[in-house]
Amino acid sequence: MSSLRLAELDADNLGAAVRIPPAVGEKAFVAPVVYSIAEAYVTPTAWPRVILDGDTVVGFVMANWDPENEIAAFRGGIWRLNVADEAKGRGVGRFAVEAVAADARRRGYDQITVLWDPAPDGPEQFYLRVGFEKTGELFGETVGTRKV
Ligand SMILES: CC(C)(COP(=O)(O)OP(=O)(O)OC[C@H]1O[C@@H](n2cnc3c(N)ncnc32)[C@H](O)[C@@H]1OP(=O)(O)O)[C@@H](O)C(=O)NCCC(=O)NCCS
């Protein structure tokens, strides 16, 4: 995909964003986008963005920029990442990670974190492939850290 970009949520892209899997009630390794958007509404440090290929919504990523958080793993990094089924395996997830890393650099961070479910069919291999190293565990999840 050559024309990937991030955009803020708006009235035009909201409908497509909330249709990205998983659906509400579906068992999955990531929350439904509608739930993440609700969390962003009540979390001033949240940074939700849709991922567009041209004008088509192909994913959703939410970072959290909270440098004073008492838990180091929550100070800055990826909170949620959902790629549309038809767009998986085409570099959308990697693009999102690089975009969050670039925003982190602009904000003066030197690393970002992400937490993932360590289940064998979870996103661990993806995160290791895009540069995260396992640096700990928190609430039963693996903490990954990547220099930016
Ligand atoms: C995990 C997820 C975000 C990956 O997004 P994606 O757009 O399919 O990933 P990309 O195409 O950018 O892949 C980047 C690299 O990771 C690798 N990769 C992606 N998924 C992988 C998997 N399940 N196992 C092994 N490698 C994987 C790709 O082969 C690629 O490697 P390459 O660049 O060396 O060729 C996506 O599958 C998804 O939304 N999954 C469901 C929700 C989820 O688990 N989100 C993360 C929760 S925090």
The ligand as a Tripos MOL2 file, in Angstrom:
@<TRIPOS>MOLECULE
LIG
   48    50     1     0     0
SMALL
NO_CHARGES

@<TRIPOS>ATOM
      1 C1         -1.7140   -7.7240   14.4230 C.3       1 LIG1
      2 C2         -2.1300   -6.7620   13.2930 C.3       1 LIG1
      3 C3         -2.2560   -5.3620   13.8700 C.3       1 LIG1
      4 C4         -1.0370   -6.8080   12.2160 C.3       1 LIG1
      5 O1         -1.3730   -5.8630   11.1940 O.3       1 LIG1
      6 P1         -1.0050   -6.1230    9.6470 P.3       1 LIG1
      7 O2         -1.3430   -4.9000    8.8900 O.co2     1 LIG1
      8 O3         -1.6550   -7.3920    9.2050 O.co2     1 LIG1
      9 O4          0.5720   -6.3380    9.7300 O.3       1 LIG1
     10 P2          1.6710   -5.9200    8.6050 P.3       1 LIG1
     11 O5          1.1810   -6.3470    7.2600 O.co2     1 LIG1
     12 O6          2.0310   -4.4830    8.7680 O.co2     1 LIG1
     13 O7          2.8740   -6.8480    9.0490 O.3       1 LIG1
     14 C5          4.1520   -6.3330    9.4680 C.3       1 LIG1
     15 C6          5.0950   -7.5050    9.6320 C.3       1 LIG1
     16 O8          4.6060   -8.3620   10.6860 O.3       1 LIG1
     17 C7          4.4410   -9.6800   10.1730 C.3       1 LIG1
     18 N1          3.2340  -10.2380   10.7900 N.ar      1 LIG1
     19 C8          2.0100   -9.6620   10.8590 C.ar      1 LIG1
     20 N2          1.1480  -10.4950   11.5060 N.ar      1 LIG1
     21 C9          1.8730  -11.5970   11.8340 C.ar      1 LIG1
     22 C10         1.5520  -12.8230   12.4950 C.ar      1 LIG1
     23 N3          0.3200  -13.0510   12.9740 N.pl3     1 LIG1
     24 N4          2.5390  -13.7460   12.6470 N.ar      1 LIG1
     25 C11         3.7830  -13.5180   12.1740 C.ar      1 LIG1
     26 N5          4.1540  -12.3650   11.5330 N.ar      1 LIG1
     27 C12         3.2040  -11.4360   11.3770 C.ar      1 LIG1
     28 C13         4.2470   -9.5210    8.6860 C.3       1 LIG1
     29 O9          4.6210  -10.7080    8.0020 O.3       1 LIG1
     30 C14         5.1680   -8.3610    8.3760 C.3       1 LIG1
     31 O10         6.4940   -8.7910    8.2660 O.3       1 LIG1
     32 P3          7.4560   -8.1690    7.1000 P.3       1 LIG1
     33 O11         7.2430   -6.6650    7.1460 O.co2     1 LIG1
     34 O12         8.8020   -8.5780    7.5160 O.co2     1 LIG1
     35 O13         6.9780   -8.7560    5.8300 O.co2     1 LIG1
     36 C15        -3.4580   -7.1810   12.6300 C.3       1 LIG1
     37 O14        -3.3690   -8.5090   12.2040 O.3       1 LIG1
     38 C16        -4.6850   -7.0580   13.5390 C.2       1 LIG1
     39 O15        -5.3770   -6.0350   13.5390 O.2       1 LIG1
     40 N6         -4.9640   -8.1270   14.3310 N.am      1 LIG1
     41 C17        -6.1560   -8.1700   15.2140 C.3       1 LIG1
     42 C18        -6.0850   -7.1730   16.3460 C.3       1 LIG1
     43 C19        -4.8000   -7.2310   17.1550 C.2       1 LIG1
     44 O16        -4.3070   -8.2880   17.5410 O.2       1 LIG1
     45 N7         -4.2710   -6.0330   17.4310 N.am      1 LIG1
     46 C20        -3.1150   -5.8230   18.2540 C.3       1 LIG1
     47 C21        -3.5730   -5.8600   19.6760 C.3       1 LIG1
     48 S1         -2.6080   -4.8160   20.6880 S.3       1 LIG1
@<TRIPOS>BOND
     1     1     2 1
     2     2     3 1
     3     2     4 1
     4     2    36 1
     5     4     5 1
     6     5     6 1
     7     6     7 2
     8     6     8 1
     9     6     9 1
    10     9    10 1
    11    10    11 2
    12    10    12 1
    13    10    13 1
    14    13    14 1
    15    14    15 1
    16    15    16 1
    17    15    30 1
    18    16    17 1
    19    17    18 1
    20    17    28 1
    21    18    19 ar
    22    18    27 ar
    23    19    20 ar
    24    20    21 ar
    25    21    22 ar
    26    21    27 ar
    27    22    23 1
    28    22    24 ar
    29    24    25 ar
    30    25    26 ar
    31    26    27 ar
    32    28    29 1
    33    28    30 1
    34    30    31 1
    35    31    32 1
    36    32    33 2
    37    32    34 1
    38    32    35 1
    39    36    37 1
    40    36    38 1
    41    38    39 2
    42    38    40 1
    43    40    41 1
    44    41    42 1
    45    42    43 1
    46    43    44 2
    47    43    45 1
    48    45    46 1
    49    46    47 1
    50    47    48 1
@<TRIPOS>SUBSTRUCTURE
     1 LIG1         1 GROUP 0 **** ****
